[in-house]
Amino acid sequence: MKFLLIDNGTSYLSQLKNLLSGYSFQVIKYFELSSINIDDFDVIILSGGHRLPIEGNEGLFCEEITLVKNSKQPIFGICFGFEIIAHAFGAKLERMQNKEHNIIDIKINEPDSIFLDILNFQVFENHRWVVREVPENLMVLAVSKDGIEAIKHKTKPIYAVQFHPEMFVEKTCGDEIFCNFLRTIKKI
């Protein structure tokens, strides 16, 4: 499998590269999408990280939003990538009063192969935006005190998590969830 890692300005790029060690991957910035052939890749990863919100800046992220809507490849969105995916399919993003920057508890809402037998777990979050409801084409997989934490498209191989699976892998289940995603898409 060859991965395309779209860097949305994440501070955790080296940790994401660690998650993908052992795989062939290419890293590009979100504004370089038009310079590559998406069909050269088997899986697309959307990183976290952008300082600007999606809402009100759709023009800046239009190539990435279009990619999410039209891609045939499996996609995994992380934090800001989660927000792009949610927005692309019609979910509303809501600015939180306080930025979440901590390890928090997650509760499974809908069992899925990316969780295997994990029911409740902890992950690291670092974000200002939250999704509280999703449109009919998305399924809520996990929630926290802040809102929706994991989603899945109902008919496409698209997953997204509001948390950072690449961070604090010794203390959280994020890396296991990412590995479970990889196992899941291998079966597709």
JODAUR-V454186 format. One record per residue. N is the residue number from 1. OMEGA is omega in radians with two decimals (none if undefined). Layout:
# JODAUR-V454186
n & omega
N & OMEGA
N & OMEGA
This chain:
# JODAUR-V454186
n & omega
1 & 3.07
2 & -3.07
3 & 2.93
4 & 3.10
5 & 3.13
6 & -3.10
7 & 3.10
8 & 3.14
9 & -3.09
10 & 3.01
11 & -3.02
12 & -3.08
13 & -3.13
14 & 3.10
15 & 3.07
16 & 3.09
17 & 3.07
18 & 3.10
19 & -3.10
20 & -3.14
21 & -3.06
22 & 3.10
23 & 3.02
24 & 3.12
25 & 3.08
26 & 3.11
27 & 3.01
28 & 3.02
29 & -3.10
30 & -3.11
31 & 3.11
32 & -3.07
33 & -3.10
34 & -3.10
35 & -3.11
36 & 3.05
37 & -3.11
38 & -3.11
39 & 3.08
40 & -3.04
41 & 3.14
42 & -3.06
43 & 3.11
44 & 3.08
45 & 3.07
46 & -3.09
47 & 2.98
48 & 2.85
49 & -2.98
50 & -3.14
51 & 3.14
52 & 3.06
53 & 3.09
54 & -3.12
55 & -3.08
56 & 3.14
57 & -3.10
58 & 3.13
59 & 3.12
60 & -3.07
61 & -3.03
62 & 3.13
63 & 3.14
64 & 3.10
65 & 3.11
66 & 3.09
67 & -3.13
68 & -3.10
69 & -2.99
70 & -3.03
71 & 3.00
72 & 3.13
73 & 3.01
74 & 3.13
75 & 3.02
76 & 3.14
77 & -3.13
78 & 3.07
79 & 3.10
80 & 3.05
81 & 3.03
82 & -3.10
83 & 3.09
84 & -3.14
85 & 3.13
86 & 3.14
87 & -3.11
88 & -3.11
89 & 2.96
90 & 3.11
91 & 3.08
92 & 3.05
93 & -3.13
94 & 3.12
95 & 3.12
96 & 3.09
97 & 3.13
98 & 3.09
99 & 3.06
100 & -3.14
101 & -3.00
102 & 2.94
103 & -3.09
104 & 3.12
105 & 3.13
106 & 3.10
107 & 3.10
108 & 3.11
109 & -3.10
110 & 3.13
111 & -3.13
112 & -3.11
113 & 3.12
114 & 3.11
115 & -3.02
116 & -3.08
117 & 3.12
118 & 3.14
119 & 3.11
120 & -3.04
121 & 3.10
122 & 3.11
123 & 3.10
124 & 3.11
125 & 3.08
126 & -3.07
127 & 3.13
128 & -3.03
129 & -3.12
130 & 3.02
131 & -3.12
132 & 3.11
133 & 3.08
134 & 3.07
135 & -3.04
136 & -3.09
137 & 3.11
138 & 3.13
139 & 3.09
140 & -3.13
141 & -3.10
142 & -3.11
143 & 3.02
144 & 3.10
145 & -3.09
146 & -3.08
147 & -3.08
148 & -3.07
149 & 3.14
150 & 3.12
151 & 3.11
152 & 3.04
153 & -3.06
154 & -3.09
155 & -3.13
156 & 3.14
157 & -3.10
158 & 3.08
159 & 3.06
160 & 3.11
161 & 3.13
162 & -3.11
163 & -3.12
164 & -3.12
165 & -3.10
166 & -3.03
167 & 3.08
168 & -3.06
169 & 3.11
170 & -3.09
171 & -3.03
172 & 3.12
173 & -3.05
174 & -3.12
175 & 3.09
176 & 3.12
177 & 3.10
178 & 3.11
179 & 3.09
180 & 3.05
181 & 3.14
182 & 3.08
183 & -3.12
184 & -3.08
185 & 3.07
186 & -3.13
187 & -3.08
188 & none
